[in-house]
């Protein structure tokens, strides 16, 4: 596993597939074509195959959520996709099920990236998100490569895709930061050298968790460098070509840092300490909270397939909920939005928690067909806009207050002119006695 195999029918890249308990899982790949429905996600990148329409919608929604989190992490919210990703939802059986990602290069038709899922205790939310993250990263790595350019070896190193997933989780779920506090308290976090020198599979369960958290901190460290997101994307795109050792791989894209105690180790250690601070990432920022709430408020539903066209996912504003003609589909879309909003309560900025709770109540009203429910949701949305504006003003005020009350250290020399004018304006003014000044003072008193 993790190697490129050449055969008469093409090249199979079994680089990211992880073993499932059931040996029948892989065999089922050849049985799914032609007798299952298909649903295309909202961006069109994911095509979900399965027998249950509702399950396909949920899977497509989860995949799009992972995609959004990845693009937000890379600061590329409008980046377009090039290679579609298929998600095959296999029927359950007596096995533990699981999730598997496969990449196949087919001569004359580019690459085929697929995620296979089978219900069971091994098919967890984490496994689904990990597999989708890997598929998305591989798509970025392969979109500009011809099959003939690929070399023997792994497409992406494990620390890279696992670290990316963990970095996304840290941004998505602020409660994850608790692990870093424990790591700092116990002195158990891994050095960069330890992180990239020993494979994940060879570690103990505790060691694997440390590996996951440490690799996430390493990815965040790289992204926080100057032009970090751009360099990180470059590293992903070059990974299948060079298969360099981790240190060389990082140095090639991040030439301004060294992997030693004075270079990347220092940056990485500071990142871990920063993540461990009690106030860091306990909840999302006001801007991110507002963005996530707005996204969760939208109604997501499936338009049934028509002829040869697969079913498609639609994403509309709750204002237009009556545009969904089928009552069952409409109610399911509203219930899905209500659930997504409920999941945000513990993660949003505290100022937004009452708003989210009110929105959950508003969507419950829509489900109960209350006449005032939509107007209530509009009013809550307006309150959220006002809250966002106030929090932005507070942020600006606090920033200026920090500057005005800071000392004149070297780090504030750029504000010297501002401070000089401020001090000058606060000085007592002597009364001028020339004729013009006396005349102007008299006029001013008349208007006071």
N, C-alpha and C positions, 0 to 999 in steps of 0.2 A: 504494500500500500504506500502511496506517496510517490509513485513512479509513472513515467510515461511509457505506455505499451504501444508498439506499432503492429498493425495487423493488415490483412488484405482489405478489410472494410474501413480502415481508418485508424485513428489513434484514440484509445480510451485513456482518459486522465483520471485515474482513481485516486486523486490526491487528497480529497477532503472527505471522502466517505468514511464514516466510522461504523464499526461493527454493530449489528443488531443481534438480539438474542435469537430471533427466529431465522433459520437458514432458508425458509421459504420466502423471505422478504425480497431478496434479489430476484428469485425466479418469477415473482409476481409482476416484474417490470414488463415482461413480454405479454401479459394477459390483460393489461389495462386499456390498450388502444382499441378504439372503435366501439366500445359499449358503455361509455361513461359520458356524462354531461361535462361541459366546459364553461368556465366563467372567466372573463377577462377583467383584471383589476382596473381601478380608476385611471391610472397612468398608462395602462396597456402593457407594462413590463411583465406582469405576472399572469400566466394562464393556468387556472386551477382546474384540475380534472377530478371528478368524483361523482358519486351516485346521489348525494344529498345536497340539493341547492342551497339550503341554509348554511350548511357546513362549509360549502365552497365560498359563500359570501364572507363568513367569519375568517376563513383562512386568507382570502384575498385582502381583507381589511388589516389583519395582523401583518401580512407581508408589506403592505404599503406603509404601515406605521413604522416598521423596522427601516424601510427605505428612507422615510422622512427623518428619523433619528440619525441615520448615517450621514445624510446630506447636511443636516444641521451640525453634526460634529465636524464635518469637513468644510463647513462654511461655504457650501456650494448648493444652496437650496434650489437652484434652477438647472442643475446639471441634468442633461438628457441621457437616456439609456440607449444602448446600441444593440444589445443581445437580449432577447426575451428569455425569461426564466419560467420553466414549467414546474408546477407543483402537483404531484400525483398522490391523491388521497386513496390509499388502498384500503380494502375492507378489513375489519378486525378478525382475529381468530383467537386461539387459546394461548398464543405467545404473548410476551411482554411488549411487543410492538417496538416503536422507536422512530427515528428520523435519520435519513441518509441523504447526502448530497453527492451527486455524480456530475462529471464534466466529460463530454465526449466530443472529439473533433471529427467531423464527418467530411470526407474529401468532397470538395466542390460546393459545400453548403455551410462552411464555417463551423461554429461550435454549438453544442447543445448542452445547456445547463439545466439540471433538474433536481428537485428536492422531492424525495419519496417519504411519505408519512404512513404509519400504521398505528391505529389506536392501541393503547396499552399503557402500563405504568411507566414505560421508558419514553413515551411521547409526551414530554412535559413542555410547559410554556418556554422554559429556558432552552430546551433542545430545539424547538421550532425556531426561536429567535436566533440561536447560534447558527443553525443551518442556513437560514435566510441571509444572515450577515455574511457568511462565507460565500454564498452564491453571489451576492452583490459585489463583494470585493474581487472575486474571480472575474466577474463580468467587466469590471473596470480594468483589470489586468490584461484581459484577452482582447478587448474591443479593437485594439490597433495592431494586433499581432497576426501574422499569417501562420498557418500550421507548420510550415517548413522552418520557421524561426525558433520554435520551441526546442528546448534541450531536455535531456534526461534529468529527472529530479522533481522535487516538489514545486508546485506553482507558487504557493505562499507558505512561508514558515509558520509554525504553530503559534509562536509568541506574537506574531503580527495579527493574525485574525482573532485569536483569543483576546489579545489586548484591546483590539478595536471594539469587540463586543462588550468587554468590561467597561471601557471608556464610555460607550453609549449608555450602558446601564447606570453608570454613575451620574450621567446627565439626566437620564430618564427617571431614576428612582433615587432621590436624595438620601433615603434611609440606608443605602449601601455604604455610606461614608462611615457608619459605625464600625465597620471592620478595620478601617485605617486607624481609628482611635485605639482599638485593641492591639493592632500591630505595633503602633508606636509605644504603647504602654509596656508591652512585653518584649520589645526589641526584636521582633521576629520578621520584619520585612526583608525581602531578598535584595541583594545587590544586583546591579545590572549584569555583572559577570555571572553570578549564580543563575540569574533568570534565563539567560540565553545559552547556558552551557549544558543543562540537564533537561532531557525531554519530559514533557508533561506526564506521559504514561508511566514513567519510572518513579514518580513521586508518590508519597503517601497521601491519603485523603486530605489531611491537614496541609501537607505540602502543596497539593494541587490548588487548594483555596488560596494559599499565599501566592502561588504562581499566578493565578487568575487576577488577583487584586494588584499584584506588583506589575504585571504586564499592562494592566489598564492604566496604572500611573505612568508607566514608561511611554505609552502612546500619547497620553495627555501632555507629557513633558515635550515630546517631539512636536506636537501640534502647537504648543505655546512658544516655540522658537520663532524668530523673525521669518515671515513667509512660511510658517510651519505647515498649514494645510496644503499649500501648493507643493512644497517639498515632499510631504507625506504621500500625496497622489503620485508624484514622480517615482517614489520608492516602490509603491504598489505596482506601477506599470512596468518597472524594470525588473521586478522580482522573478518573473518566469524566464527572463533572458539570461540572467547572470548567475543565479543560484549561489551568490557569494555567502560567506559566513556572516553571521549577524552583525559583527562589528564593521566589516567592510561594507555591508549593505547600508547600514546607518550612515557611515562616513561618506559614502558616495553621494547621498542626497542631502546630508546635513554636514557640510564641510566646515562649518564654523564651530563645531563642538567635538570634543574627543571623549572616547569612552574610557575614562579613567577618573581617579578621585578628584581631579581638578576640573574635569570637563562635564560630561554627561552625568556622571555619578552625582555631582553636586546639584545639578539641575533636578535630577530625578529625586534625590533625597529631599530637596526643598518641596517638591510637588507632593510627596507622601506626607510630609509634615503639614503642609497647607491643607491637604484633604482631611487630616486628622483634627483640625481645629473645630471646636464645638459649633461655631457659628457658620461654618462653611457647608454649603449644599444641604442644610437642614430642610430647605424648601427652595422652590424655584424663584427666580427674580420676578418682579412685577411684570416685566415685558414678556418673559417666557410663560408666566402663569396665564396672562391674558391670551396669548397666542394659542396655548394648549386648550384653554376653555373654548375659544372660538372654534377650534378644530373639532372638539368633542361634541359641540352643539349641532353639527351638521348631520343630516340624515343620510345614511348609506344603505342602499338596497340594490337588488338585482333585477335587471330587465331580462325576462326569459329569452332563450335563444329563439331565433327565427330562421327557419330554413337551414342554410349552411352556416349562418352567422352564429358564433357562440354567444352565450349569455354575457351581459356586460354589467359592470358595477356603475351605478350612478351615485353622485354625491351632490346633494342639494341643500339649500338653506332651509331651516325649519319654517321660515316664513312661507315656503312653498309646499308645505306638507300635503296640502289638498291636491297637489298635482299628481300624487301617487294614487292611481285609480283603484287598485286592489286593496281592500280594507285590511286583509291579513298581512300583506307586505308592508302597508303603511304602519300598522301597529308594531310590527317587528322592527322596523327602522326606528320608530320613536323609542321603543324599549331598549334598543341597542345604544342609542345616544344617551339615554338616561343612565345606563350601566357605565358607559365610558366617563360620564360626568362624575358619577359616584366614586369611581376609582381615583379621581383627581384630588379628593378632599384632603387627604393627608400629605399631599405633595405641593400644592399650590402655596403661594405666599399667604401668610395669615390674613392679610387684608381682604383676600378673595374667598375665604372659606365660607362665610355666610352667603356670599353670592352664589357659590356652587351649590350649596344646600338648597337655596331658593330655586335655582334652576332645576334641580332634581325634582322638587315639588311641582314646578311648572310643567315639566314633561310628564309627570304622573297625571296632572290635570288634562293634558292632551289625550293620554290614554283613556281617561275617564270621560272624555268628550265634554269637558267643562267649557262653557262658552267664553269665559274670560281668560282661558289658559294661554292662548297665543299672545294676547295683549300683555299679560303678566310677564311672559318671557321677553317681549320687546322692552318692557319697562326695566327688567333686570339687566338686559343687555345695555341699555342706556346708562344705568347706574354703574355698570362695569367700566364703560367708557369714561365716565366722570372720575371714577376711582383711579383709573390708569393715568388720567391727566393730572390729578392731585399728587399721585405718587411720583410722577415725573418732575413736577414742580418742587416737591420735597427733596428729591434727589439733587436737583440743581441747587437748591438753597443750602443743603448740607455740604455740597462740594465747595460752594463759595465761602460758607462759614469756616470750613477747614482751612481754606487759603487765608482768610482774613485773620484767623487766630493762630496761624502757624508762626514759628520763629523765622528770622531772616537767615536761615542756614544756606549753605552753598546750593542746596537743591532747589531753592526758591529765588535764585538770582534773576530769573527771567521776569519775576514780578516786582523787581526793585522800583521801576518807574511808577507802577501802580501804587505801591506802598508810600512812596514819596508824595504823590498827589493826595493820597488819603490823609496822611499826617498833616500836610499843609492845609487841607480843608478843615481840619479839626482844631487848628490853632486859633487863639483869641485874636480878633482883629482890632487894631488901634483905630480910634475915631479920627477921621480926617477932617480938617477944618478949613479947607479951601472953599471958595464960593460955590463952585459947581457941586461939590459933595454936600454942602449944607443945603443947597436947593433940592437935590435929589432925596436927601433924607427927609426933608419937609413934605415932598410929594408922597413918599412911601408912607409916612404917618397918616396922611389924609385917607389913604386907601386901606389901612389896617383896621 
